Amino acid sequence: MLKVIAQDFIRLDAIDLVMPLYRELVELTRLEPLNIDYELCIDREDPGHFIFLETWPDRAALDAHCETEHFRRLVPQIDAFQRSADTYIQMRPAFA
Amino acid sequence: MLKVIAQDFIRLDAIDLVMPLYRELVELTRLEPLNIDYELCIDREDPGHFIFLETWPDRAALDAHCETEHFRRLVPQIDAFQRSADTYIQMRPAFA
């Protein structure tokens, strides 16, 4: 089991522009047969700080996600509105 | 709905000492009637980087958690083995 926290930092003047891109990315990723969970959250103290909480069976499933049409099309469009670089943490459950 | 990411950074020589404390904290927190989800993960690149993924109905439930006997007893014991300060992000789901 692979858990991922992916954090985006978006320009505050671009939030309305990224929301439909995020919505499409979430909807299409949840349709991927290997996706277990894929949720997008927003920092209560920073409306431009977006946090993906992801669950995949393994690294191969995450790699396949990053090669999908929707990921390759939508993520560069989202990243065009970044105010700083995104960050990633890959994790495993502490207790089996 | 309130989602929380709480991150602890533990000394690498103390991991065996904190694991039973974390296990008890997770087990007792999951018994709290207001807890929706409480999962502890470990960074795949840093065995001392512990990440709680939490879901609560609201801020009052999180505040009540922080006042429980198990939280007030176990968290200071865990924090004694920190190598740097813990961090917290409080979040809401991006899409209802």
N, CA and C atoms of all chains as a GROMACS GRO file, in nm:
protein
  576
    1MET      N    1   0.085  -0.120   0.000
    1MET     CA    2   0.000   0.000   0.000
    1MET      C    3   0.088   0.125   0.000
    2LEU      N    4   0.061   0.214  -0.094
    2LEU     CA    5   0.136   0.339  -0.106
    2LEU      C    6   0.039   0.455  -0.084
    3LYS      N    7   0.072   0.540   0.013
    3LYS     CA    8  -0.004   0.662   0.036
    3LYS      C    9   0.081   0.780  -0.010
    4VAL      N   10   0.016   0.882  -0.065
    4VAL     CA   11   0.088   1.000  -0.117
    4VAL      C   12   0.020   1.126  -0.066
    5ILE      N   13   0.101   1.223  -0.022
    5ILE     CA   14   0.055   1.360  -0.002
    5ILE      C   15   0.125   1.444  -0.108
    6ALA      N   16   0.048   1.504  -0.197
    6ALA     CA   17   0.103   1.593  -0.300
    6ALA      C   18   0.048   1.732  -0.275
    7GLN      N   19   0.137   1.829  -0.260
    7GLN     CA   20   0.094   1.965  -0.223
    7GLN      C   21   0.126   2.065  -0.333
    8ASP      N   22   0.023   2.140  -0.374
    8ASP     CA   23   0.038   2.246  -0.475
    8ASP      C   24   0.018   2.381  -0.407
    9PHE      N   25   0.095   2.478  -0.452
    9PHE     CA   26   0.084   2.614  -0.401
    9PHE      C   27   0.052   2.705  -0.521
   10ILE      N   28  -0.074   2.750  -0.524
   10ILE     CA   29  -0.130   2.819  -0.642
   10ILE      C   30  -0.143   2.968  -0.612
   11ARG      N   31  -0.120   3.049  -0.716
   11ARG     CA   32  -0.138   3.194  -0.702
   11ARG      C   33  -0.283   3.224  -0.661
   12LEU      N   34  -0.300   3.313  -0.565
   12LEU     CA   35  -0.435   3.340  -0.514
   12LEU      C   36  -0.526   3.399  -0.621
   13ASP      N   37  -0.468   3.467  -0.719
   13ASP     CA   38  -0.551   3.526  -0.825
   13ASP      C   39  -0.591   3.423  -0.930
   14ALA      N   40  -0.543   3.299  -0.916
   14ALA     CA   41  -0.570   3.196  -1.018
   14ALA      C   42  -0.657   3.083  -0.965
   15ILE      N   43  -0.709   3.095  -0.845
   15ILE     CA   44  -0.784   2.984  -0.786
   15ILE      C   45  -0.906   2.949  -0.871
   16ASP      N   46  -0.978   3.049  -0.919
   16ASP     CA   47  -1.097   3.020  -1.000
   16ASP      C   48  -1.060   2.950  -1.131
   17LEU      N   49  -0.939   2.972  -1.177
   17LEU     CA   50  -0.896   2.909  -1.302
   17LEU      C   51  -0.855   2.763  -1.281
   18VAL      N   52  -0.798   2.732  -1.165
   18VAL     CA   53  -0.751   2.594  -1.144
   18VAL      C   54  -0.863   2.501  -1.096
   19MET      N   55  -0.968   2.554  -1.034
   19MET     CA   56  -1.069   2.465  -0.976
   19MET      C   57  -1.129   2.369  -1.080
   20PRO      N   58  -1.169   2.416  -1.199
   20PRO     CA   59  -1.224   2.318  -1.296
   20PRO      C   60  -1.119   2.217  -1.344
   21LEU      N   61  -0.991   2.259  -1.346
   21LEU     CA   62  -0.885   2.164  -1.384
   21LEU      C   63  -0.870   2.058  -1.274
   22TYR      N   64  -0.869   2.101  -1.149
   22TYR     CA   65  -0.862   2.005  -1.038
   22TYR      C   66  -0.983   1.910  -1.040
   23ARG      N   67  -1.102   1.967  -1.064
   23ARG     CA   68  -1.222   1.883  -1.062
   23ARG      C   69  -1.212   1.772  -1.167
   24GLU      N   70  -1.168   1.808  -1.288
   24GLU     CA   71  -1.156   1.707  -1.393
   24GLU      C   72  -1.050   1.604  -1.357
   25LEU      N   73  -0.938   1.651  -1.300
   25LEU     CA   74  -0.831   1.558  -1.261
   25LEU      C   75  -0.880   1.459  -1.155
   26VAL      N   76  -0.954   1.509  -1.057
   26VAL     CA   77  -1.005   1.420  -0.951
   26VAL      C   78  -1.104   1.319  -1.010
   27GLU      N   79  -1.196   1.369  -1.092
   27GLU     CA   80  -1.300   1.280  -1.146
   27GLU      C   81  -1.239   1.169  -1.233
   28LEU      N   82  -1.144   1.206  -1.318
   28LEU     CA   83  -1.086   1.106  -1.408
   28LEU      C   84  -0.991   1.012  -1.335
   29THR      N   85  -0.918   1.063  -1.235
   29THR     CA   86  -0.827   0.976  -1.160
   29THR      C   87  -0.905   0.871  -1.081
   30ARG      N   88  -1.020   0.911  -1.026
   30ARG     CA   89  -1.100   0.814  -0.949
   30ARG      C   90  -1.155   0.702  -1.038
   31LEU      N   91  -1.158   0.727  -1.170
   31LEU     CA   92  -1.203   0.622  -1.262
   31LEU      C   93  -1.090   0.525  -1.298
   32GLU      N   94  -0.966   0.559  -1.264
   32GLU     CA   95  -0.855   0.466  -1.294
   32GLU      C   96  -0.876   0.337  -1.215
   33PRO      N   97  -0.865   0.222  -1.282
   33PRO     CA   98  -0.896   0.096  -1.213
   33PRO      C   99  -0.806   0.068  -1.094
   34LEU      N  100  -0.684   0.120  -1.092
   34LEU     CA  101  -0.593   0.091  -0.981
   34LEU      C  102  -0.600   0.194  -0.869
   35ASN      N  103  -0.676   0.302  -0.888
   35ASN     CA  104  -0.682   0.401  -0.780
   35ASN      C  105  -0.769   0.352  -0.666
   36ILE      N  106  -0.718   0.365  -0.544
   36ILE     CA  107  -0.793   0.326  -0.423
   36ILE      C  108  -0.861   0.448  -0.362
   37ASP      N  109  -0.790   0.559  -0.353
   37ASP     CA  110  -0.850   0.680  -0.298
   37ASP      C  111  -0.774   0.801  -0.353
   38TYR      N  112  -0.848   0.909  -0.379
   38TYR     CA  113  -0.786   1.028  -0.439
   38TYR      C  114  -0.873   1.147  -0.399
   39GLU      N  115  -0.828   1.221  -0.303
   39GLU     CA  116  -0.907   1.329  -0.247
   39GLU      C  117  -0.826   1.458  -0.252
   40LEU      N  118  -0.890   1.567  -0.291
   40LEU     CA  119  -0.824   1.698  -0.292
   40LEU      C  120  -0.880   1.782  -0.178
   41CYS      N  121  -0.789   1.837  -0.097
   41CYS     CA  122  -0.827   1.923   0.015
   41CYS      C  123  -0.763   2.060  -0.002
   42ILE      N  124  -0.816   2.157   0.075
   42ILE     CA  125  -0.764   2.294   0.073
   42ILE      C  126  -0.731   2.334   0.216
   43ASP      N  127  -0.613   2.389   0.235
   43ASP     CA  128  -0.567   2.440   0.364
   43ASP      C  129  -0.663   2.548   0.414
   44ARG      N  130  -0.711   2.531   0.538
   44ARG     CA  131  -0.807   2.630   0.590
   44ARG      C  132  -0.744   2.766   0.610
   45GLU      N  133  -0.612   2.773   0.615
   45GLU     CA  134  -0.545   2.901   0.637
   45GLU      C  135  -0.486   2.960   0.510
   46ASP      N  136  -0.498   2.889   0.397
   46ASP     CA  137  -0.435   2.935   0.273
   46ASP      C  138  -0.514   2.877   0.155
   47PRO      N  139  -0.604   2.956   0.095
   47PRO     CA  140  -0.690   2.903  -0.012
   47PRO      C  141  -0.616   2.864  -0.139
   48GLY      N  142  -0.487   2.898  -0.149
   48GLY     CA  143  -0.407   2.855  -0.264
   48GLY      C  144  -0.323   2.732  -0.238
   49HIS      N  145  -0.336   2.676  -0.118
   49HIS     CA  146  -0.258   2.557  -0.079
   49HIS      C  147  -0.348   2.434  -0.094
   50PHE      N  148  -0.325   2.357  -0.201
   50PHE     CA  149  -0.406   2.240  -0.233
   50PHE      C  150  -0.328   2.114  -0.199
   51ILE      N  151  -0.398   2.018  -0.136
   51ILE     CA  152  -0.333   1.897  -0.088
   51ILE      C  153  -0.408   1.775  -0.140
   52PHE      N  154  -0.340   1.693  -0.218
   52PHE     CA  155  -0.396   1.564  -0.260
   52PHE      C  156  -0.361   1.458  -0.156
   53LEU      N  157  -0.461   1.380  -0.115
   53LEU     CA  158  -0.441   1.263  -0.030
   53LEU      C  159  -0.473   1.141  -0.117
   54GLU      N  160  -0.370   1.062  -0.148
   54GLU     CA  161  -0.383   0.956  -0.248
   54GLU      C  162  -0.350   0.820  -0.188
   55THR      N  163  -0.420   0.717  -0.232
   55THR     CA  164  -0.388   0.580  -0.195
   55THR      C  165  -0.383   0.494  -0.321
   56TRP      N  166  -0.271   0.424  -0.335
   56TRP     CA  167  -0.247   0.336  -0.450
   56TRP      C  168  -0.200   0.200  -0.398
   57PRO      N  169  -0.222   0.095  -0.476
   57PRO     CA  170  -0.175  -0.036  -0.428
   57PRO      C  171  -0.023  -0.045  -0.422
   58ASP      N  172   0.045   0.023  -0.515
   58ASP     CA  173   0.191   0.014  -0.522
   58ASP      C  174   0.245   0.126  -0.610
   59ARG      N  175   0.377   0.133  -0.621
   59ARG     CA  176   0.442   0.236  -0.699
   59ARG      C  177   0.408   0.226  -0.848
   60ALA      N  178   0.389   0.106  -0.897
   60ALA     CA  179   0.356   0.088  -1.040
   60ALA      C  180   0.223   0.156  -1.072
   61ALA      N  181   0.128   0.148  -0.981
   61ALA     CA  182  -0.003   0.211  -1.004
   61ALA      C  183   0.011   0.363  -1.006
   62LEU      N  184   0.095   0.417  -0.917
   62LEU     CA  185   0.119   0.561  -0.918
   62LEU      C  186   0.189   0.603  -1.046
   63ASP      N  187   0.287   0.526  -1.089
   63ASP     CA  188   0.357   0.558  -1.214
   63ASP      C  189   0.260   0.555  -1.332
   64ALA      N  190   0.170   0.458  -1.333
   64ALA     CA  191   0.071   0.449  -1.442
   64ALA      C  192  -0.021   0.572  -1.440
   65HIS      N  193  -0.059   0.617  -1.320
   65HIS     CA  194  -0.141   0.739  -1.307
   65HIS      C  195  -0.070   0.858  -1.372
   66CYS      N  196   0.060   0.870  -1.346
   66CYS     CA  197   0.135   0.984  -1.398
   66CYS      C  198   0.152   0.978  -1.551
   67GLU      N  199   0.122   0.866  -1.610
   67GLU     CA  200   0.131   0.852  -1.756
   67GLU      C  201  -0.006   0.861  -1.824
   68THR      N  202  -0.113   0.879  -1.748
   68THR     CA  203  -0.246   0.886  -1.811
   68THR      C  204  -0.261   1.014  -1.892
   69GLU      N  205  -0.355   1.009  -1.987
   69GLU     CA  206  -0.382   1.128  -2.069
   69GLU      C  207  -0.424   1.245  -1.983
   70HIS      N  208  -0.513   1.219  -1.886
   70HIS     CA  209  -0.565   1.331  -1.805
   70HIS      C  210  -0.456   1.392  -1.718
   71PHE      N  211  -0.366   1.309  -1.662
   71PHE     CA  212  -0.257   1.364  -1.581
   71PHE      C  213  -0.164   1.449  -1.668
   72ARG      N  214  -0.125   1.395  -1.782
   72ARG     CA  215  -0.027   1.464  -1.868
   72ARG      C  216  -0.086   1.592  -1.930
   73ARG      N  217  -0.218   1.594  -1.947
   73ARG     CA  218  -0.282   1.714  -2.002
   73ARG      C  219  -0.310   1.818  -1.895
   74LEU      N  220  -0.364   1.776  -1.778
   74LEU     CA  221  -0.414   1.872  -1.679
   74LEU      C  222  -0.307   1.924  -1.584
   75VAL      N  223  -0.211   1.840  -1.543
   75VAL     CA  224  -0.113   1.884  -1.443
   75VAL      C  225  -0.027   2.000  -1.495
   76PRO      N  226   0.018   1.998  -1.621
   76PRO     CA  227   0.094   2.116  -1.667
   76PRO      C  228   0.008   2.243  -1.670
   77GLN      N  229  -0.121   2.229  -1.700
   77GLN     CA  230  -0.209   2.347  -1.698
   77GLN      C  231  -0.221   2.402  -1.556
   78ILE      N  232  -0.234   2.313  -1.458
   78ILE     CA  233  -0.240   2.356  -1.317
   78ILE      C  234  -0.108   2.419  -1.275
   79ASP      N  235   0.001   2.352  -1.311
   79ASP     CA  236   0.133   2.399  -1.267
   79ASP      C  237   0.166   2.537  -1.323
   80ALA      N  238   0.102   2.577  -1.432
   80ALA     CA  239   0.127   2.710  -1.488
   80ALA      C  240   0.084   2.820  -1.392
   81PHE      N  241   0.000   2.785  -1.294
   81PHE     CA  242  -0.049   2.885  -1.197
   81PHE      C  243   0.019   2.872  -1.061
   82GLN      N  244   0.126   2.790  -1.052
   82GLN     CA  245   0.197   2.774  -0.925
   82GLN      C  246   0.264   2.904  -0.881
   83ARG      N  247   0.264   2.926  -0.749
   83ARG     CA  248   0.345   3.036  -0.695
   83ARG      C  249   0.475   2.984  -0.636
   84SER      N  250   0.482   2.853  -0.607
   84SER     CA  251   0.607   2.789  -0.566
   84SER      C  252   0.597   2.641  -0.600
   85ALA      N  253   0.710   2.571  -0.590
   85ALA     CA  254   0.716   2.433  -0.639
   85ALA      C  255   0.628   2.340  -0.555
   86ASP      N  256   0.569   2.242  -0.621
   86ASP     CA  257   0.490   2.141  -0.551
   86ASP      C  258   0.583   2.046  -0.474
   87THR      N  259   0.524   1.977  -0.375
   87THR     CA  260   0.601   1.883  -0.293
   87THR      C  261   0.527   1.750  -0.286
   88TYR      N  262   0.602   1.643  -0.262
   88TYR     CA  263   0.546   1.509  -0.257
   88TYR      C  264   0.604   1.432  -0.138
   89ILE      N  265   0.518   1.358  -0.070
   89ILE     CA  266   0.563   1.262   0.030
   89ILE      C  267   0.501   1.127  -0.006
   90GLN      N  268   0.584   1.024  -0.019
   90GLN     CA  269   0.534   0.888  -0.037
   90GLN      C  270   0.547   0.816   0.096
   91MET      N  271   0.440   0.746   0.136
   91MET     CA  272   0.432   0.689   0.271
   91MET      C  273   0.380   0.546   0.267
   92ARG      N  274   0.407   0.478   0.378
   92ARG     CA  275   0.345   0.347   0.403
   92ARG      C  276   0.272   0.354   0.536
   93PRO      N  277   0.165   0.275   0.553
   93PRO     CA  278   0.099   0.271   0.684
   93PRO      C  279   0.197   0.225   0.792
   94ALA      N  280   0.191   0.288   0.910
   94ALA     CA  281   0.283   0.252   1.018
   94ALA      C  282   0.250   0.115   1.075
   95PHE      N  283   0.121   0.081   1.076
   95PHE     CA  284   0.077  -0.046   1.133
   95PHE      C  285   0.000  -0.122   1.026
   96ALA      N  286   0.042  -0.246   1.002
   96ALA     CA  287  -0.018  -0.323   0.892
   96ALA      C  288  -0.164  -0.354   0.922
   97MET      N  289  -1.666   1.903   0.771
   97MET     CA  290  -1.562   1.800   0.774
   97MET      C  291  -1.424   1.865   0.785
   98LEU      N  292  -1.347   1.819   0.882
   98LEU     CA  293  -1.212   1.871   0.904
   98LEU      C  294  -1.112   1.758   0.882
   99LYS      N  295  -1.018   1.782   0.791
   99LYS     CA  296  -0.908   1.688   0.769
   99LYS      C  297  -0.781   1.751   0.826
  100VAL      N  298  -0.695   1.667   0.883
  100VAL     CA  299  -0.571   1.715   0.944
  100VAL      C  300  -0.455   1.629   0.895
  101ILE      N  301  -0.344   1.695   0.863
  101ILE     CA  302  -0.214   1.628   0.846
  101ILE      C  303  -0.126   1.678   0.960
  102ALA      N  304  -0.086   1.586   1.048
  102ALA     CA  305   0.005   1.621   1.159
  102ALA      C  306   0.135   1.544   1.136
  103GLN      N  307   0.247   1.617   1.132
  103GLN     CA  308   0.375   1.554   1.099
  103GLN      C  309   0.472   1.564   1.216
  104ASP      N  310   0.526   1.448   1.254
  104ASP     CA  311   0.626   1.440   1.360
  104ASP      C  312   0.760   1.401   1.299
  105PHE      N  313   0.866   1.459   1.354
  105PHE     CA  314   1.002   1.428   1.309
  105PHE      C  315   1.078   1.375   1.430
  106ILE      N  316   1.102   1.242   1.431
  106ILE     CA  317   1.154   1.171   1.547
  106ILE      C  318   1.301   1.133   1.524
  107ARG      N  319   1.378   1.137   1.633
  107ARG     CA  320   1.519   1.097   1.624
  107ARG      C  321   1.527   0.952   1.578
  108LEU      N  322   1.618   0.925   1.486
  108LEU     CA  323   1.625   0.790   1.428
  108LEU      C  324   1.662   0.685   1.533
  109ASP      N  325   1.734   0.726   1.638
  109ASP     CA  326   1.770   0.630   1.743
  109ASP      C  327   1.656   0.603   1.840
  110ALA      N  328   1.543   0.672   1.822
  110ALA     CA  329   1.431   0.657   1.916
  110ALA      C  330   1.308   0.591   1.854
  111ILE      N  331   1.321   0.544   1.730
  111ILE     CA  332   1.202   0.492   1.661
  111ILE      C  333   1.142   0.373   1.736
  112ASP      N  334   1.227   0.283   1.785
  112ASP     CA  335   1.173   0.167   1.858
  112ASP      C  336   1.103   0.208   1.987
  113LEU      N  337   1.141   0.322   2.043
  113LEU     CA  338   1.078   0.370   2.167
  113LEU      C  339   0.942   0.435   2.140
  114VAL      N  340   0.928   0.501   2.025
  114VAL     CA  341   0.801   0.570   2.000
  114VAL      C  342   0.693   0.479   1.941
  115MET      N  343   0.733   0.370   1.877
  115MET     CA  344   0.632   0.288   1.808
  115MET      C  345   0.522   0.238   1.903
  116PRO      N  346   0.553   0.187   2.023
  116PRO     CA  347   0.442   0.145   2.112
  116PRO      C  348   0.358   0.262   2.160
  117LEU      N  349   0.418   0.380   2.172
  117LEU     CA  350   0.340   0.500   2.210
  117LEU      C  351   0.244   0.537   2.096
  118TYR      N  352   0.295   0.537   1.973
  118TYR     CA  353   0.208   0.565   1.859
  118TYR      C  354   0.096   0.460   1.848
  119ARG      N  355   0.130   0.334   1.871
  119ARG     CA  356   0.028   0.230   1.856
  119ARG      C  357  -0.086   0.253   1.956
  120GLU      N  358  -0.049   0.285   2.080
  120GLU     CA  359  -0.154   0.308   2.181
  120GLU      C  360  -0.235   0.432   2.145
  121LEU      N  361  -0.167   0.538   2.098
  121LEU     CA  362  -0.239   0.660   2.061
  121LEU      C  363  -0.339   0.634   1.948
  122VAL      N  364  -0.296   0.558   1.848
  122VAL     CA  365  -0.386   0.527   1.735
  122VAL      C  366  -0.504   0.443   1.784
  123GLU      N  367  -0.475   0.340   1.862
  123GLU     CA  368  -0.584   0.251   1.906
  123GLU      C  369  -0.687   0.325   1.991
  124LEU      N  370  -0.641   0.410   2.082
  124LEU     CA  371  -0.734   0.479   2.170
  124LEU      C  372  -0.807   0.592   2.098
  125THR      N  373  -0.738   0.659   2.005
  125THR     CA  374  -0.806   0.766   1.930
  125THR      C  375  -0.917   0.710   1.843
  126ARG      N  376  -0.892   0.593   1.783
  126ARG     CA  377  -0.996   0.534   1.697
  126ARG      C  378  -1.121   0.495   1.778
  127LEU      N  379  -1.106   0.482   1.909
  127LEU     CA  380  -1.222   0.451   1.994
  127LEU      C  381  -1.300   0.576   2.032
  128GLU      N  382  -1.245   0.694   2.006
  128GLU     CA  383  -1.320   0.817   2.038
  128GLU      C  384  -1.447   0.822   1.953
  129PRO      N  385  -1.562   0.850   2.014
  129PRO     CA  386  -1.687   0.842   1.937
  129PRO      C  387  -1.693   0.941   1.821
  130LEU      N  388  -1.620   1.054   1.829
  130LEU     CA  389  -1.628   1.154   1.723
  130LEU      C  390  -1.520   1.135   1.615
  131ASN      N  391  -1.429   1.042   1.635
  131ASN     CA  392  -1.325   1.024   1.533
  131ASN      C  393  -1.381   0.953   1.411
  132ILE      N  394  -1.353   1.007   1.292
  132ILE     CA  395  -1.396   0.945   1.167
  132ILE      C  396  -1.284   0.861   1.108
  133ASP      N  397  -1.162   0.913   1.107
  133ASP     CA  398  -1.049   0.836   1.055
  133ASP      C  399  -0.921   0.888   1.119
  134TYR      N  400  -0.829   0.795   1.147
  134TYR     CA  401  -0.705   0.833   1.216
  134TYR      C  402  -0.601   0.729   1.177
  135GLU      N  403  -0.515   0.768   1.087
  135GLU     CA  404  -0.417   0.673   1.032
  135GLU      C  405  -0.277   0.732   1.048
  136LEU      N  406  -0.183   0.649   1.089
  136LEU     CA  407  -0.044   0.691   1.101
  136LEU      C  408   0.036   0.627   0.988
  137CYS      N  409   0.111   0.712   0.916
  137CYS     CA  410   0.196   0.664   0.806
  137CYS      C  411   0.340   0.705   0.833
  138ILE      N  412   0.432   0.640   0.758
  138ILE     CA  413   0.575   0.668   0.770
  138ILE      C  414   0.628   0.702   0.631
  139ASP      N  415   0.703   0.811   0.624
  139ASP     CA  416   0.768   0.854   0.499
  139ASP      C  417   0.861   0.743   0.449
  140ARG      N  418   0.845   0.705   0.322
  140ARG     CA  419   0.928   0.596   0.269
  140ARG      C  420   1.075   0.636   0.259
  141GLU      N  421   1.102   0.766   0.263
  141GLU     CA  422   1.242   0.812   0.250
  141GLU      C  423   1.301   0.855   0.384
  142ASP      N  424   1.224   0.849   0.493
  142ASP     CA  425   1.271   0.896   0.624
  142ASP      C  426   1.195   0.821   0.734
  143PRO      N  427   1.255   0.718   0.792
  143PRO     CA  428   1.182   0.636   0.890
  143PRO      C  429   1.148   0.710   1.019
  144GLY      N  430   1.202   0.831   1.039
  144GLY     CA  431   1.166   0.910   1.155
  144GLY      C  432   1.060   1.015   1.127
  145HIS      N  433   1.010   1.020   1.005
  145HIS     CA  434   0.908   1.117   0.965
  145HIS      C  435   0.772   1.047   0.968
  146PHE      N  436   0.694   1.077   1.072
  146PHE     CA  437   0.563   1.014   1.094
  146PHE      C  438   0.454   1.113   1.057
  147ILE      N  439   0.352   1.064   0.987
  147ILE     CA  440   0.246   1.151   0.935
  147ILE      C  441   0.110   1.095   0.976
  148PHE      N  442   0.036   1.170   1.055
  148PHE     CA  443  -0.103   1.136   1.087
  148PHE      C  444  -0.196   1.194   0.981
  149LEU      N  445  -0.286   1.110   0.929
  149LEU     CA  446  -0.394   1.155   0.841
  149LEU      C  447  -0.524   1.139   0.920
  150GLU      N  448  -0.587   1.250   0.952
  150GLU     CA  449  -0.699   1.250   1.045
  150GLU      C  450  -0.824   1.309   0.980
  151THR      N  451  -0.939   1.256   1.018
  151THR     CA  452  -1.067   1.313   0.975
  151THR      C  453  -1.157   1.325   1.097
  152TRP      N  454  -1.210   1.448   1.114
  152TRP     CA  455  -1.300   1.480   1.225
  152TRP      C  456  -1.422   1.551   1.170
  153PRO      N  457  -1.535   1.544   1.241
  153PRO     CA  458  -1.653   1.614   1.189
  153PRO      C  459  -1.636   1.766   1.191
  154ASP      N  460  -1.564   1.816   1.291
  154ASP     CA  461  -1.549   1.961   1.304
  154ASP      C  462  -1.435   1.991   1.402
  155ARG      N  463  -1.408   2.121   1.422
  155ARG     CA  464  -1.299   2.163   1.507
  155ARG      C  465  -1.323   2.124   1.653
  156ALA      N  466  -1.448   2.124   1.697
  156ALA     CA  467  -1.479   2.087   1.835
  156ALA      C  468  -1.436   1.943   1.863
  157ALA      N  469  -1.454   1.855   1.768
  157ALA     CA  470  -1.414   1.716   1.787
  157ALA      C  471  -1.262   1.703   1.797
  158LEU      N  472  -1.191   1.781   1.714
  158LEU     CA  473  -1.044   1.781   1.723
  158LEU      C  474  -0.999   1.837   1.858
  159ASP      N  475  -1.062   1.944   1.902
  159ASP     CA  476  -1.026   2.001   2.032
  159ASP      C  477  -1.052   1.900   2.143
  160ALA      N  478  -1.162   1.827   2.136
  160ALA     CA  479  -1.193   1.726   2.238
  160ALA      C  480  -1.088   1.616   2.237
  161HIS      N  481  -1.042   1.576   2.118
  161HIS     CA  482  -0.935   1.476   2.106
  161HIS      C  483  -0.810   1.522   2.180
  162CYS      N  484  -0.776   1.650   2.163
  162CYS     CA  485  -0.653   1.702   2.225
  162CYS      C  486  -0.665   1.712   2.377
  163GLU      N  487  -0.785   1.698   2.429
  163GLU     CA  488  -0.806   1.701   2.574
  163GLU      C  489  -0.823   1.562   2.635
  164THR      N  490  -0.819   1.458   2.554
  164THR     CA  491  -0.837   1.322   2.608
  164THR      C  492  -0.718   1.282   2.694
  165GLU      N  493  -0.743   1.188   2.783
  165GLU     CA  494  -0.636   1.137   2.871
  165GLU      C  495  -0.523   1.080   2.787
  166HIS      N  496  -0.558   1.001   2.686
  166HIS     CA  497  -0.452   0.935   2.608
  166HIS      C  498  -0.370   1.037   2.530
  167PHE      N  499  -0.432   1.142   2.476
  167PHE     CA  500  -0.356   1.244   2.403
  167PHE      C  501  -0.261   1.317   2.498
  168ARG      N  502  -0.315   1.360   2.613
  168ARG     CA  503  -0.235   1.440   2.706
  168ARG      C  504  -0.124   1.357   2.771
  169ARG      N  505  -0.143   1.227   2.779
  169ARG     CA  506  -0.040   1.141   2.838
  169ARG      C  507   0.065   1.101   2.734
  170LEU      N  508   0.022   1.061   2.614
  170LEU     CA  509   0.113   0.999   2.517
  170LEU      C  510   0.188   1.102   2.431
  171VAL      N  511   0.123   1.211   2.392
  171VAL     CA  512   0.188   1.305   2.300
  171VAL      C  513   0.314   1.366   2.362
  172PRO      N  514   0.313   1.407   2.490
  172PRO     CA  515   0.438   1.458   2.546
  172PRO      C  516   0.549   1.352   2.550
  173GLN      N  517   0.514   1.226   2.572
  173GLN     CA  518   0.615   1.120   2.571
  173GLN      C  519   0.676   1.105   2.431
  174ILE      N  520   0.590   1.113   2.328
  174ILE     CA  521   0.640   1.106   2.190
  174ILE      C  522   0.726   1.228   2.159
  175ASP      N  523   0.677   1.346   2.197
  175ASP     CA  524   0.746   1.470   2.163
  175ASP      C  525   0.886   1.477   2.228
  176ALA      N  526   0.906   1.402   2.335
  176ALA     CA  527   1.038   1.400   2.399
  176ALA      C  528   1.145   1.346   2.305
  177PHE      N  529   1.104   1.273   2.202
  177PHE     CA  530   1.199   1.214   2.107
  177PHE      C  531   1.204   1.289   1.974
  178GLN      N  532   1.143   1.408   1.969
  178GLN     CA  533   1.145   1.486   1.845
  178GLN      C  534   1.287   1.532   1.812
  179ARG      N  535   1.317   1.536   1.682
  179ARG     CA  536   1.442   1.600   1.638
  179ARG      C  537   1.415   1.739   1.584
  180SER      N  538   1.288   1.770   1.550
  180SER     CA  539   1.250   1.906   1.512
  180SER      C  540   1.101   1.920   1.539
  181ALA      N  541   1.051   2.042   1.531
  181ALA     CA  542   0.912   2.069   1.572
  181ALA      C  543   0.813   2.000   1.480
  182ASP      N  544   0.702   1.958   1.538
  182ASP     CA  545   0.594   1.900   1.458
  182ASP      C  546   0.521   2.009   1.380
  183THR      N  547   0.448   1.970   1.276
  183THR     CA  548   0.373   2.064   1.194
  183THR      C  549   0.230   2.014   1.177
  184TYR      N  550   0.139   2.106   1.151
  184TYR     CA  551  -0.002   2.072   1.136
  184TYR      C  552  -0.062   2.149   1.019
  185ILE      N  553  -0.145   2.080   0.942
  185ILE     CA  554  -0.226   2.145   0.840
  185ILE      C  555  -0.371   2.105   0.865
  186GLN      N  556  -0.459   2.203   0.877
  186GLN     CA  557  -0.602   2.176   0.886
  186GLN      C  558  -0.664   2.208   0.750
  187MET      N  559  -0.748   2.116   0.702
  187MET     CA  560  -0.795   2.125   0.564
  187MET      C  561  -0.945   2.096   0.556
  188ARG      N  562  -1.003   2.141   0.443
  188ARG     CA  563  -1.141   2.102   0.410
  188ARG      C  564  -1.138   2.035   0.272
  189PRO      N  565  -1.232   1.945   0.246
  189PRO     CA  566  -1.238   1.886   0.112
  189PRO      C  567  -1.262   1.995   0.007
  190ALA      N  568  -1.194   1.985  -0.107
  190ALA     CA  569  -1.208   2.087  -0.211
  190ALA      C  570  -1.345   2.080  -0.277
  191PHE      N  571  -1.399   1.959  -0.288
  191PHE     CA  572  -1.528   1.940  -0.354
  191PHE      C  573  -1.622   1.872  -0.256
  192ALA      N  574  -1.739   1.933  -0.236
  192ALA     CA  575  -1.832   1.880  -0.134
  192ALA      C  576  -1.881   1.741  -0.174
   0.00000   0.00000   0.00000
